[in-house]
Amino acid sequence: MAQTYEFYLERAVEAALAAEKAELDNVKERELRSEKTWLGLAEQARKGAIRREKADAERRAKREAEALHAQ
């Protein structure tokens, strides 16, 4: 199941909030690492969505060109 940019971003926000509330340094550091990881995953998901949209648009354009040529 592919996760969305929004899903990962929500997890990053949750980790940032947990880091703010953390009283122990090691917990704060863990949550900050988690936030960084979630943000990286969010960026990957965003780039993947952009690539899929571009590929879909290219396929649509190709099908439309082929349909016009077939007429």
Buried (B, 14 or more C-beta within 10 A) or exposed (E): EEEEBEBBBEBBEBBBEBBEEBEEEEEBEBBBEBBEBBBEBBEEBBEEEEEEEEEEEEEEEEEEEEEEEEE
